[in-house]
Amino acid sequence: MEEPLDLIKLSIDERVYVKCRNDRELRGRLHAFDQHLNMVLSEVEETITDTEEDEETGEEIVSKKTRTVGMLFVRGDIVVLVSPPLRTS
């Protein structure tokens, strides 16, 4: 591997984890990407974490919403991290 994107290139047609801005997480099969980290994912599970503060008690309330999407185009400017699948060999 010579460039950082070479690791992502090895993950084509594999399930990857993508951390996005605004507390969004994606897990899906990577089909394509470019130098801007625009990506096409399929079989996507999206998790959105929302944090609110209870006005009466001051406690932090965390809620997670999950949805599945068949095919998704992800703009590279929202991508914070891309984790390839674990390789044991």
VOKOLLUM-51113 format. One record per atom (N, C-alpha, C): residue number from 0; residue in one letter; atom name; x, z, y. Coordinates in steps of 0.1 Angstrom, whole numbers. Example, Ala and Ser with C-alpha at 12.3 -4.5 7.8 and 13.67 -1.06 7.14 Angstrom:
(rec 0; 'A'; 'N'; (132; 78; -57))
(rec 0; 'A'; 'CA'; (123; 78; -45))
(rec 0; 'A'; 'C'; (132; 78; -33))
(rec 1; 'S'; 'N'; (128; 71; -22))
(rec 1; 'S'; 'CA'; (137; 71; -11))
(rec 1; 'S'; 'C'; (129; 79; 0))
***
This chain:
(rec 0; 'M'; 'N'; (8; 0; -12))
(rec 0; 'M'; 'CA'; (0; 0; 0))
(rec 0; 'M'; 'C'; (9; 0; 12))
(rec 1; 'E'; 'N'; (6; -9; 21))
(rec 1; 'E'; 'CA'; (13; -10; 34))
(rec 1; 'E'; 'C'; (6; -6; 46))
(rec 2; 'E'; 'N'; (-8; -7; 46))
(rec 2; 'E'; 'CA'; (-16; -4; 57))
(rec 2; 'E'; 'C'; (-27; 5; 53))
(rec 3; 'P'; 'N'; (-32; 13; 63))
(rec 3; 'P'; 'CA'; (-43; 22; 59))
(rec 3; 'P'; 'C'; (-55; 16; 53))
(rec 4; 'L'; 'N'; (-59; 4; 57))
(rec 4; 'L'; 'CA'; (-71; -3; 52))
(rec 4; 'L'; 'C'; (-69; -8; 38))
(rec 5; 'D'; 'N'; (-56; -8; 33))
(rec 5; 'D'; 'CA'; (-54; -12; 19))
(rec 5; 'D'; 'C'; (-60; -2; 9))
(rec 6; 'L'; 'N'; (-61; 10; 13))
(rec 6; 'L'; 'CA'; (-68; 20; 4))
(rec 6; 'L'; 'C'; (-83; 17; 3))
(rec 7; 'I'; 'N'; (-89; 13; 14))
(rec 7; 'I'; 'CA'; (-103; 10; 14))
(rec 7; 'I'; 'C'; (-105; -3; 6))
(rec 8; 'K'; 'N'; (-96; -12; 7))
(rec 8; 'K'; 'CA'; (-97; -25; 0))
(rec 8; 'K'; 'C'; (-98; -22; -15))
(rec 9; 'L'; 'N'; (-90; -12; -20))
(rec 9; 'L'; 'CA'; (-91; -9; -34))
(rec 9; 'L'; 'C'; (-104; -3; -38))
(rec 10; 'S'; 'N'; (-112; 1; -28))
(rec 10; 'S'; 'CA'; (-125; 8; -31))
(rec 10; 'S'; 'C'; (-137; -2; -31))
(rec 11; 'I'; 'N'; (-135; -15; -29))
(rec 11; 'I'; 'CA'; (-145; -24; -30))
(rec 11; 'I'; 'C'; (-153; -23; -43))
(rec 12; 'D'; 'N'; (-166; -23; -43))
(rec 12; 'D'; 'CA'; (-175; -22; -54))
(rec 12; 'D'; 'C'; (-174; -8; -61))
(rec 13; 'E'; 'N'; (-169; 2; -53))
(rec 13; 'E'; 'CA'; (-168; 16; -58))
(rec 13; 'E'; 'C'; (-177; 24; -49))
(rec 14; 'R'; 'N'; (-181; 36; -53))
(rec 14; 'R'; 'CA'; (-189; 45; -45))
(rec 14; 'R'; 'C'; (-179; 53; -36))
(rec 15; 'V'; 'N'; (-182; 52; -23))
(rec 15; 'V'; 'CA'; (-174; 59; -13))
(rec 15; 'V'; 'C'; (-182; 69; -5))
(rec 16; 'Y'; 'N'; (-175; 78; 2))
(rec 16; 'Y'; 'CA'; (-181; 88; 11))
(rec 16; 'Y'; 'C'; (-177; 84; 25))
(rec 17; 'V'; 'N'; (-187; 84; 34))
(rec 17; 'V'; 'CA'; (-184; 80; 48))
(rec 17; 'V'; 'C'; (-190; 91; 57))
(rec 18; 'K'; 'N'; (-181; 98; 64))
(rec 18; 'K'; 'CA'; (-185; 108; 74))
(rec 18; 'K'; 'C'; (-187; 100; 87))
(rec 19; 'C'; 'N'; (-199; 102; 94))
(rec 19; 'C'; 'CA'; (-202; 96; 106))
(rec 19; 'C'; 'C'; (-204; 106; 117))
(rec 20; 'R'; 'N'; (-204; 101; 130))
(rec 20; 'R'; 'CA'; (-207; 109; 141))
(rec 20; 'R'; 'C'; (-221; 115; 140))
(rec 21; 'N'; 'N'; (-224; 125; 148))
(rec 21; 'N'; 'CA'; (-238; 131; 148))
(rec 21; 'N'; 'C'; (-242; 137; 135))
(rec 22; 'D'; 'N'; (-232; 143; 128))
(rec 22; 'D'; 'CA'; (-235; 150; 115))
(rec 22; 'D'; 'C'; (-243; 142; 105))
(rec 23; 'R'; 'N'; (-238; 129; 103))
(rec 23; 'R'; 'CA'; (-244; 120; 93))
(rec 23; 'R'; 'C'; (-233; 118; 82))
(rec 24; 'E'; 'N'; (-238; 118; 70))
(rec 24; 'E'; 'CA'; (-229; 115; 58))
(rec 24; 'E'; 'C'; (-236; 104; 50))
(rec 25; 'L'; 'N'; (-227; 95; 45))
(rec 25; 'L'; 'CA'; (-232; 84; 37))
(rec 25; 'L'; 'C'; (-224; 84; 24))
(rec 26; 'R'; 'N'; (-231; 82; 13))
(rec 26; 'R'; 'CA'; (-225; 79; 0))
(rec 26; 'R'; 'C'; (-231; 67; -6))
(rec 27; 'G'; 'N'; (-223; 57; -9))
(rec 27; 'G'; 'CA'; (-228; 44; -13))
(rec 27; 'G'; 'C'; (-217; 35; -19))
(rec 28; 'R'; 'N'; (-221; 24; -24))
(rec 28; 'R'; 'CA'; (-212; 14; -30))
(rec 28; 'R'; 'C'; (-208; 5; -19))
(rec 29; 'L'; 'N'; (-195; 4; -18))
(rec 29; 'L'; 'CA'; (-189; -4; -7))
(rec 29; 'L'; 'C'; (-188; -19; -11))
(rec 30; 'H'; 'N'; (-194; -28; -3))
(rec 30; 'H'; 'CA'; (-194; -42; -7))
(rec 30; 'H'; 'C'; (-184; -50; 2))
(rec 31; 'A'; 'N'; (-184; -46; 15))
(rec 31; 'A'; 'CA'; (-175; -53; 24))
(rec 31; 'A'; 'C'; (-172; -44; 36))
(rec 32; 'F'; 'N'; (-160; -48; 43))
(rec 32; 'F'; 'CA'; (-156; -41; 55))
(rec 32; 'F'; 'C'; (-147; -50; 63))
(rec 33; 'D'; 'N'; (-145; -46; 76))
(rec 33; 'D'; 'CA'; (-136; -54; 84))
(rec 33; 'D'; 'C'; (-126; -45; 91))
(rec 34; 'Q'; 'N'; (-118; -50; 99))
(rec 34; 'Q'; 'CA'; (-107; -42; 106))
(rec 34; 'Q'; 'C'; (-113; -32; 116))
(rec 35; 'H'; 'N'; (-126; -33; 119))
(rec 35; 'H'; 'CA'; (-132; -23; 128))
(rec 35; 'H'; 'C'; (-139; -12; 120))
(rec 36; 'L'; 'N'; (-139; -13; 107))
(rec 36; 'L'; 'CA'; (-146; -4; 98))
(rec 36; 'L'; 'C'; (-161; -6; 98))
(rec 37; 'N'; 'N'; (-165; -18; 103))
(rec 37; 'N'; 'CA'; (-179; -22; 100))
(rec 37; 'N'; 'C'; (-180; -23; 85))
(rec 38; 'M'; 'N'; (-191; -18; 79))
(rec 38; 'M'; 'CA'; (-192; -18; 64))
(rec 38; 'M'; 'C'; (-205; -22; 59))
(rec 39; 'V'; 'N'; (-206; -28; 48))
(rec 39; 'V'; 'CA'; (-219; -30; 41))
(rec 39; 'V'; 'C'; (-219; -21; 28))
(rec 40; 'L'; 'N'; (-229; -12; 27))
(rec 40; 'L'; 'CA'; (-230; -3; 16))
(rec 40; 'L'; 'C'; (-243; -6; 9))
(rec 41; 'S'; 'N'; (-244; -4; -4))
(rec 41; 'S'; 'CA'; (-256; -4; -11))
(rec 41; 'S'; 'C'; (-258; 9; -19))
(rec 42; 'E'; 'N'; (-270; 11; -24))
(rec 42; 'E'; 'CA'; (-274; 23; -31))
(rec 42; 'E'; 'C'; (-270; 36; -23))
(rec 43; 'V'; 'N'; (-273; 36; -10))
(rec 43; 'V'; 'CA'; (-268; 46; -1))
(rec 43; 'V'; 'C'; (-277; 58; -1))
(rec 44; 'E'; 'N'; (-271; 70; -1))
(rec 44; 'E'; 'CA'; (-277; 83; 1))
(rec 44; 'E'; 'C'; (-272; 88; 15))
(rec 45; 'E'; 'N'; (-281; 89; 24))
(rec 45; 'E'; 'CA'; (-278; 93; 38))
(rec 45; 'E'; 'C'; (-282; 108; 39))
(rec 46; 'T'; 'N'; (-274; 116; 44))
(rec 46; 'T'; 'CA'; (-277; 130; 47))
(rec 46; 'T'; 'C'; (-275; 133; 62))
(rec 47; 'I'; 'N'; (-285; 138; 69))
(rec 47; 'I'; 'CA'; (-284; 142; 83))
(rec 47; 'I'; 'C'; (-285; 157; 84))
(rec 48; 'T'; 'N'; (-276; 163; 90))
(rec 48; 'T'; 'CA'; (-276; 178; 92))
(rec 48; 'T'; 'C'; (-280; 181; 106))
(rec 49; 'D'; 'N'; (-290; 189; 108))
(rec 49; 'D'; 'CA'; (-295; 192; 121))
(rec 49; 'D'; 'C'; (-294; 208; 123))
(rec 50; 'T'; 'N'; (-288; 212; 134))
(rec 50; 'T'; 'CA'; (-286; 226; 136))
(rec 50; 'T'; 'C'; (-294; 230; 149))
(rec 51; 'E'; 'N'; (-302; 240; 148))
(rec 51; 'E'; 'CA'; (-310; 245; 159))
(rec 51; 'E'; 'C'; (-308; 260; 160))
(rec 52; 'E'; 'N'; (-310; 266; 172))
(rec 52; 'E'; 'CA'; (-309; 280; 174))
(rec 52; 'E'; 'C'; (-323; 286; 176))
(rec 53; 'D'; 'N'; (-327; 296; 168))
(rec 53; 'D'; 'CA'; (-340; 303; 169))
(rec 53; 'D'; 'C'; (-339; 310; 182))
(rec 54; 'E'; 'N'; (-349; 307; 191))
(rec 54; 'E'; 'CA'; (-349; 314; 204))
(rec 54; 'E'; 'C'; (-352; 329; 204))
(rec 55; 'E'; 'N'; (-359; 333; 194))
(rec 55; 'E'; 'CA'; (-363; 348; 193))
(rec 55; 'E'; 'C'; (-351; 356; 188))
(rec 56; 'T'; 'N'; (-345; 351; 176))
(rec 56; 'T'; 'CA'; (-335; 359; 170))
(rec 56; 'T'; 'C'; (-321; 354; 173))
(rec 57; 'G'; 'N'; (-319; 343; 178))
(rec 57; 'G'; 'CA'; (-306; 338; 181))
(rec 57; 'G'; 'C'; (-299; 332; 169))
(rec 58; 'E'; 'N'; (-306; 332; 157))
(rec 58; 'E'; 'CA'; (-300; 327; 145))
(rec 58; 'E'; 'C'; (-299; 312; 145))
(rec 59; 'E'; 'N'; (-289; 307; 138))
(rec 59; 'E'; 'CA'; (-287; 293; 137))
(rec 59; 'E'; 'C'; (-295; 288; 125))
(rec 60; 'I'; 'N'; (-303; 278; 127))
(rec 60; 'I'; 'CA'; (-311; 272; 116))
(rec 60; 'I'; 'C'; (-305; 259; 113))
(rec 61; 'V'; 'N'; (-301; 257; 100))
(rec 61; 'V'; 'CA'; (-295; 244; 96))
(rec 61; 'V'; 'C'; (-305; 237; 87))
(rec 62; 'S'; 'N'; (-309; 225; 90))
(rec 62; 'S'; 'CA'; (-317; 217; 81))
(rec 62; 'S'; 'C'; (-310; 204; 77))
(rec 63; 'K'; 'N'; (-313; 200; 65))
(rec 63; 'K'; 'CA'; (-307; 187; 60))
(rec 63; 'K'; 'C'; (-318; 178; 56))
(rec 64; 'K'; 'N'; (-317; 166; 60))
(rec 64; 'K'; 'CA'; (-326; 156; 56))
(rec 64; 'K'; 'C'; (-319; 145; 49))
(rec 65; 'T'; 'N'; (-324; 141; 38))
(rec 65; 'T'; 'CA'; (-318; 131; 29))
(rec 65; 'T'; 'C'; (-327; 119; 27))
(rec 66; 'R'; 'N'; (-322; 107; 27))
(rec 66; 'R'; 'CA'; (-330; 95; 24))
(rec 66; 'R'; 'C'; (-321; 86; 16))
(rec 67; 'T'; 'N'; (-327; 77; 9))
(rec 67; 'T'; 'CA'; (-320; 66; 2))
(rec 67; 'T'; 'C'; (-323; 53; 8))
(rec 68; 'V'; 'N'; (-313; 44; 9))
(rec 68; 'V'; 'CA'; (-315; 31; 14))
(rec 68; 'V'; 'C'; (-308; 21; 5))
(rec 69; 'G'; 'N'; (-315; 10; 2))
(rec 69; 'G'; 'CA'; (-310; 0; -7))
(rec 69; 'G'; 'C'; (-297; -7; -2))
(rec 70; 'M'; 'N'; (-297; -11; 10))
(rec 70; 'M'; 'CA'; (-286; -18; 16))
(rec 70; 'M'; 'C'; (-285; -14; 31))
(rec 71; 'L'; 'N'; (-272; -12; 35))
(rec 71; 'L'; 'CA'; (-270; -6; 49))
(rec 71; 'L'; 'C'; (-258; -13; 55))
(rec 72; 'F'; 'N'; (-259; -17; 68))
(rec 72; 'F'; 'CA'; (-248; -21; 76))
(rec 72; 'F'; 'C'; (-244; -9; 84))
(rec 73; 'V'; 'N'; (-231; -5; 84))
(rec 73; 'V'; 'CA'; (-226; 6; 92))
(rec 73; 'V'; 'C'; (-217; 1; 102))
(rec 74; 'R'; 'N'; (-220; 4; 115))
(rec 74; 'R'; 'CA'; (-211; 0; 126))
(rec 74; 'R'; 'C'; (-198; 8; 125))
(rec 75; 'G'; 'N'; (-187; 2; 127))
(rec 75; 'G'; 'CA'; (-174; 10; 126))
(rec 75; 'G'; 'C'; (-172; 20; 137))
(rec 76; 'D'; 'N'; (-179; 19; 148))
(rec 76; 'D'; 'CA'; (-176; 28; 159))
(rec 76; 'D'; 'C'; (-182; 42; 156))
(rec 77; 'I'; 'N'; (-191; 43; 146))
(rec 77; 'I'; 'CA'; (-196; 57; 143))
(rec 77; 'I'; 'C'; (-189; 63; 131))
(rec 78; 'V'; 'N'; (-180; 56; 125))
(rec 78; 'V'; 'CA'; (-172; 61; 113))
(rec 78; 'V'; 'C'; (-161; 71; 118))
(rec 79; 'V'; 'N'; (-161; 82; 112))
(rec 79; 'V'; 'CA'; (-151; 92; 114))
(rec 79; 'V'; 'C'; (-141; 93; 103))
(rec 80; 'L'; 'N'; (-146; 92; 90))
(rec 80; 'L'; 'CA'; (-138; 93; 78))
(rec 80; 'L'; 'C'; (-143; 85; 67))
(rec 81; 'V'; 'N'; (-135; 78; 59))
(rec 81; 'V'; 'CA'; (-139; 71; 47))
(rec 81; 'V'; 'C'; (-131; 77; 36))
(rec 82; 'S'; 'N'; (-137; 82; 26))
(rec 82; 'S'; 'CA'; (-130; 88; 14))
(rec 82; 'S'; 'C'; (-133; 79; 2))
(rec 83; 'P'; 'N'; (-122; 73; -4))
(rec 83; 'P'; 'CA'; (-124; 65; -16))
(rec 83; 'P'; 'C'; (-128; 74; -28))
(rec 84; 'P'; 'N'; (-132; 68; -39))
(rec 84; 'P'; 'CA'; (-135; 76; -51))
(rec 84; 'P'; 'C'; (-123; 83; -56))
(rec 85; 'L'; 'N'; (-125; 94; -63))
(rec 85; 'L'; 'CA'; (-114; 101; -70))
(rec 85; 'L'; 'C'; (-109; 92; -81))
(rec 86; 'R'; 'N'; (-96; 91; -82))
(rec 86; 'R'; 'CA'; (-90; 83; -93))
(rec 86; 'R'; 'C'; (-81; 93; -101))
(rec 87; 'T'; 'N'; (-84; 93; -114))
(rec 87; 'T'; 'CA'; (-77; 103; -122))
(rec 87; 'T'; 'C'; (-65; 97; -129))
(rec 88; 'S'; 'N'; (-64; 83; -129))
(rec 88; 'S'; 'CA'; (-53; 77; -136))
(rec 88; 'S'; 'C'; (-43; 71; -127))
***
